[in-house]
């Protein structure tokens, strides 16, 4: 049943109105004063508010104004009951955001009709947003989990499905890593469109050869992965690999050309070689590298004496283990622009690694390795402490920064003592919790929903801000997004990329922003790279923008200088 909050000072009048509303089948909550009404509406989030103009501690305009200032209450339907039949008064009430205004005295059926109309209108709006959000979810699902060229599952979806297969299958599973041998040469000679067409044809041939229930994915440019279950022997696996390579050996017809391909296959077996997917993938890749060094169309099963990791990977892990104690890391800060004020008011802390021999090493290389080895715990704690010390210094300097955001990996987030570590860090540094925002990816949140919500509540209890990062890359979490105690939604750059020229993307982006606002969230758009993109976000009333157009990640000194210059310009303008 839908809940109506009735705010009114006159007990006799309010009781009669309450009875009328309840008789129409609604749950009614009452408040005798405007202050009590505002407390109730924030606590109970009713479907609609009916408020008398004449209250003992304020008037109905005050209640309406306070509600419309609150992001969570800004769209709650509001009906004013007024004794004043004055056009100016009525117009002012509607301009403040009331959905309807009834003049005393009015018949019971008039009140019920007004309530019903407002609720139906709100339901229509919600359905409209939900429809667009479903489209956005479907679009993001395709972007996140499927290869755009071949329409095959990508590595993320393949890993998820392989993990599920392990849990449900009692039989051995063969993991095949298949690589096309001459794709780069074809791209260089015939061009990338020809190579793309070849990859599409390859995916079709592979699918035609595979038994029902076999998993196929495109991992990288020329590499595919196959998971074969219900196998009775290695001979069956070898036979299938041979059939796949034979199918790819037949000529491919391209405009003006007939092209021949060869392939190589590496195989690792679950559970014989390993029970861990990441290890199996490495083993299959090691077998694939061995196969490539043999003749064309060669299949190799993994053997324990094969080198799983490359020499560089081994060196990288060794360097990483010493990087923290050798002070090779640095925290850079990417500014976040308030699109309403035009000021830089927040920043995201991002780790950078400069190795004395190898130079700058991409986070895309060392972060996954840090997560795999467990080093991310100590590295993440160092980033948190460094960022907190820096923002404490900026807070003392009154540089106008609201907060700094720090990313949490899924490994960090799933620590049992995360909230205690964060609380201790804030206490040791003396930083106000409101100056810290922690960013958690949707992927981390959907691994164990109940545990994630408990951890988020513990962190929220500390007084820090919480953000969901890369919104759209974890579609499964959309269903319970509204249950999370979060403050900020960071829209992934796939929403923003090319949005100025794609009407469908514009609908999805605006719907995501509107829905986030309806949930009372601050919205940050990532990946803003052009003025047109920023202008469109301003039109859609997005709260913050982040990206190379706003500012690349920079050292603390550079951001501090920028903030000081910003303060000077504001002072000069005033």
N, C-alpha and C positions, 0 to 999 in steps of 0.2 A: 504493500500500500504506500501511496505517496504521502510525504510528511509536509505539513503546512505549519509555519511559525506565525503566531498571532501576537503582535505587540500592541498593547493598549493599556491606558491607566484606569479607565472607568470599569470597575468590576462588573457592574450590572450589564453595561453595554457589551463588554468583552465576552462575558459568559454567554449572552444570547448569540453573539457572532460565532463563538466557539461551537455552540450546539448546532448551529446552522451548517457550519463546515463539516463537523463530525458526521452529521446526518447524511451528508452527501458521499460518505465513504472514505474520508481522508483521516489520517492521524494528525491530531492537533497538539502542538506544544505552545504554551503561553509564557509571555513575559510582561511584567507590569510597567517596566521602565525601558527607556531606550538603551541604557547601559547594559541592563540584564539581557535585552534582546540581542545586542551585538555579541555578547558572550555566548549566548545560545546558538546563534547562527554560525559562529566560528567553530563551536564544539560539535554541532550536530549536522551541519550542512544540509538544511532542509531543501525540499524541491521548490518551495515558493515562500515568500514572506508577505504577509498582510500586515500593514503598519498604520496605526492611527496617527493623524497629524498632531493632535494635542496630547502630549505626554507630560508626565510630572517633572521629569528632569531635563527634557529637551524637546525638540519638535521632530516631526517625521523627516524633514529635510536633512537634519543632522545624521540620522540613522542611515538614510539613503546615501549621503555623501561618503560616510565611513565605509559602507559596503562597496561602493563603486571604486574606492581607492585601494581596496584589497583585491589582489589578483585572483584569489580563490573564490571571492564572492561577487566579482565584477559582473558576472553573467547570470547570477541567481535572479529569477523573476521576482518583481517587486510591485505590489499593488498598494497605493496610498488611499487611505480613507480620510476625507477632508470635509470639514463643515463649511469651508469657504467656497462659494460659487463665484469665483473671480477668474476671468480669462487669463490675466497676467499670472496669477498664482498657479493656475493649471498648466500654463505653458512652461513656466519655470520648473515645475515639478517634473514634467516630461523631459525637459532639456537636461535635467540632472541625471536622468537615467531610469525613471520609473517606467514600468511597462503598462500601467493603467492607473487611473485615478477616479475613484467613485465619490460622489458628493452625498453627504447625509441629507435626508434619510433615503435609503434605497431598499428595494425589495430583496428578499432572500435569494430569489432566483437570479437576480441581476448579479449578486456577488458570486454565486456558484458558477454562473456562465462566464464571468470574467476570469475566475480561477481556472476553469476548464480550458478556456481559450489560450491563456498564458502557458499552461502546462503542455498543451498540444503543440503550440508554437516552439517551445523549448525542445520538445521531443523531435520535431522536424529538423531543427538546427543540429541536434546531436546526431541524428541519423545521417544528415548530410556530411558532417565531419567524419563519422565512422566509415561512411562509404569511401571517402577520399583516403582515409587512413588505410583501409583495406587495399586500395589500389597502390598506395605507397608501400605497404608491406609486401605485396606481391612483386612490385618492381625491385625493391631492395633485396628480396629473397633471391631473385634472379641475379642481381648484381653480386650478391655476397656469396652465393653457393653454386653458381653455374658459370661456365666459360662462355663468354659472349659470342665467340666465333663458332664453336662447334656445338653449343648448347648442351655439352656434357657437364656432369658434376665437376667442380674444381677440387683442389686439394682439401679445402675445409670440409666440404660435404662428404668427400671420399673418406676422410679420417673419421668423421662422425659415424658413417654407415659401417665402416670396417670395425669400429669399436662395438657397435651394436651386433654385428655379425659374430664377433668373438664371444659375446655374452650369450648368444642363442644357439650357436653351432657346437655340437660335440665332436665334429669331424675335423681333420686337418684342413688348413686353408693355405692356398698358394697365393703369394703376392708377386705379381709380375710387373716389372718395370720395363717398358718398351720405348725405344728411341728410334726415330727416323734418322738414317745415317747421312743423307746429303741435302737436308732441307736448307741449310745456310747457303750452300752453293747455288741452289735453285733460286732462293731469294735474291742473291747477288746478280744472277744472270737474267732472270725473267721478271724480277720485281716482287715486292711483297704481296700485291693482289694475287699473283699466281701462287705464291706460297700459301696464302690464306685459303684459296680454293682447294689446294692440295690437302691441307689439313682437314677441311670439311669432308672431302672425299675419303680420306683416311679413316675418319671417325665412323663414316657410314659402313665402310668395309669391315672394320673391327666389330661393330655392333652386329653385322650380319653373320659373323663367324661364331659369336659367343653364345653359349647355352643360356636358356632362360634363368634369371636369377643371378647372373654374373654381374659384378660391379665393374664399371668402366669409367675412368675419369681422365681429363687432360690436366696434367700437373704444371708443365711449363711449355715453352714454345714448341719443342719437338718431342716432348716426353708424355707418355700415357701410363696410367696405372690400371691394373686389372686384379680383382680379387676373385679367386675361383674356389668355391666350397664344394662339399660333397664329392671329393675326389677319392678314388680307391687306390691310386698308386702314383709314383712320380712319372711313370710312363704316360699316364693320362695327361699330366701337365705338359710334358715334353711334346706330346702329340698336338695339343692345342696350340702351343707356342709355334710349332712348325706350320700349322694351318694358318695362323695369323700372319706369319712372315711370307708364306706362299701367296696369300691373298693380296698382300701389299706389293708383291713382286710383279703382279700383272700391270700392264701399262696404264697410266693415267692420261686422260685426254684433257689438254688445256687448249685455249684458243691459239691455233697455229703451231702447237707443239704436242708431241707424245712423250711423256716423261716416265722414267723407270726409277723405282725406289728400292732400297734395301732397308732392313731394320735389324736391330739387335735387341735381345731380351735377357734380362737378369731376373732370377727367381729366388725368393726366400720363403721358407716354410714355417707356418705357425702350427703347433707350438715348438716344432723340432729345433728351429734356429733361435727363436726368441718368442716371448709372450708379450713384448712391448712393441706397439706399432711403430714408434719412432726408430727403434733399433731395427725392426724388420725393413723399414724403408731404406735405411742406410745399407743394410745387408744386400737388399735387392739392387740398390744403386751400385754397390761395390761389384756385384756379379755382372751388372750391366757394363761397367767400365772394363771389366775383364773381357766380356764378349765383344766389345768394340775393338779390342786389340787383336782379336782373332779375325777370321774371314767374315765376309758379309753374311747376313742372315744366320747369325749364330745365337744359340740359346745356352746360357750358363747358369747352373744352380750355385747358390752361395756355398762356399767352403770356409771353415774357420780360419784358414791361413790367409784369407784375402784381406787387404787393407780396407777397413770400413770408412775411415775418415781420411781426407786429404792431408797432406803435410801442412798446408796453411791452416786448416781447422785445428790441428794439434797445436801448432804454434800460437794460434789465436786464443785457445783455451788457457795455455800456459801464461801468456801475457795478461789475460783477463784476471787470473788468480793473483797477480802481483799489482795490478793497476791501482787498486784502492790504496794500498799501503805506500805506493810510490807517488801518490798524489797526481795521477795522470788524468783524472776526471775533472770536468768543469760543468757547472750548471748554467745554461743559457735560458733566456726568458723571452717568450714570444708574446708581444702585446695584444690585448683584446680591447677593441674600440667600442665604447658605448654609442650606439647609433642615434640615440636621442640627444645626447649632449655634445657629441663629436669629440669626446675626450678619451684618452687611454686611462681606464680605471681598473684594469686587472691584467694579469699575465699568467702564462702557463710555464712552469719550470720543466726544462727538457735537458737530459743529460747528454754531454758530449765527451768524446774520448780522443785525446791526442797522444799517440804512442811515439816515443822518441825516435824509433826507427821506421815504423810503418806510416807515420803521419796520422791524419784524421781517419778514424775508423767509423764506418756508418753504424748508427744504432740498429739498423735492420740486420746487421751481421752479429753484433755482440749481445743484443738484448735476448734473442731466442736462445743463444748459447748460455747466457746467464740464468735464464729460467730453467733450462734443461739441467744445468749443473747445481742449481740451488744457490748460486752466488747472487742471484737477484735479491735475496733477503737482505744481505749486508749492503749491497749497492743501493737498493731502494731506501734503506734506512738512512744512508749517507745523503742521498738526494733530499729526503724529507728534512733532515736536520739542517742541511746547507740552505735550503729554500726558506725554512722558518727563521734562521738567523738573519738572512738577508731581508726578509719582509719585516722583521722586527726593527732592523736598522732603518728601513724606509718609513716605517710607521712613526718612529721617533723623529724623523725629518719632516713629517707632514707632507709627503709627496702626492697625496690624493689617491693612493692606491687602495681599492676596496679589499682585495685579497689576492693571493697567489695560489694557483692550482697545481697540484702535484699528482702525477699518475700513479696508480697502484696496479701492478701486474696481478694476474689471476693467482699466481703463487703467493704473493704477499697477502692478497685479500682473503685467501683461505687459511691463513695462519690462525691458530686458535687464540692467540693473545694480541691480535692486531689493535684493538681499541686501547688496551693497556699500554702498548708501546707508543701509540700516538699521544695518549694523555701524558705519559711520562716525558715525551719529547717537548710538548707544549709547556709543561711545568718547568722543565730544566732551562728552557730558553726564555721563558717569561712572555710568551706570545699569546695574545688574545685568540681564542678558538675561532672567532668570526673572521679572522684574517687568513684562515687556511681553508682551502677547498680541495677535497680529494676526488679524483676522477677514476671511475671504475667502468670498464668496458661491459657492454651487454653480454659478451661471451662469458665473462667471469660470473655475472649474475645468474645466468641460466643453468650453470652446472649443478647447483643445488639451491633451488629457489628459497626454501624455508631457512636454510642456514644463511643465505645471503641477506634475507630480510632481517634476521636476528643481528647479524654483524652491522648492517646499516643502522639499525635502531640504536645499537651501542655507540656507534660513531656519532650519530645525530644527537644523542644524549650529552655528548661532550660539548656541543655547541658549534661544531664545525659545519661547513657547507659540504654538500654532497652533489656530485654531478655524474650523469651517465654519459660516457664518452662514446664517440663513433656511433651515434644513434642510427640504426638501420642495418648494422652488420650483425646483429643478433636478433633476428625477427621473432624468435620464440618468446622473447621477454616482453613483447608488446602487450600480451594478454594480461600481464599483471603489473604493467608500468605504473598504473595509478595507485597501486598498493605500496610502492616504495617511498620511503621518507626522504625524497630527494628535493634539491632546490633548483638544479640546472639540468637542461637537456642540451647536449652538444650535437648538432646535426652534422652528420658525416659529409665530407666534401663531395660524395657522389650525388647528393641533392643539388649542390651548388654548381658543379661543373657543367658548363654549357647551358645553364638555366635561362639565360637571356634570349636564346634562340630556339628553345624547345618549349612550346606551350604546355605539353603534358608535364614536363618537369616543373613548370611554374605552378601548376595546380597542386602537384604533390608537395612542393616546398611550402606554399602558402598554407595548405591543409595541416602540414606538420607543425608549422609555427602556431597556427590558430589552436590546434588541439593541445599543444604544449601550454599555451596561455590559459586555455580552459582548465587545465590541471593545476594552474597556479605556479607554473615553472618559468624560470628565466631561460631564454633561448639564445644560444650562441651558434652561429653558423661558421663552420670551418672551411678552409680552402678557398677563401675569397681572394681572387687574383686580379680582378679588374674593377674599375670605377663603376661600370654598368652593373656588375654583380652587387656591389655595395649599395648602389642607388635602388636596385630592385628590393634588396633586403630592407632598406629604410621604408620603402613603400608598403612592404608587408608587415611593418612594425616589429621586425626582429629586434631583440634587445642588444645583442653584441655581435661583432664580426671579428674573425681571426683568420689570418692568411698572409701570404707574401705581399699582397697589396697594402695591407695594414702595416705589416712589419715582419721581417724575417726574425728567427730566433737570434738573440743578441746577448752579449755579455752583460753582467749586472751593472758594470760601469757605464756601458752605452745606454741601457734602459734608464738608469738613474739620471744621466745627462738629458735624455729625452724628456723625462718627467719634470725635471727642473726647468727646462726650456718651456714646457707646456704651462707650468705655473706662472712663469714670467710673462708669457704672452697673454694669459687670462687676466693677470693683474694690469698689464698695459692696456688691454681692451676696456677694462672697467674704470 
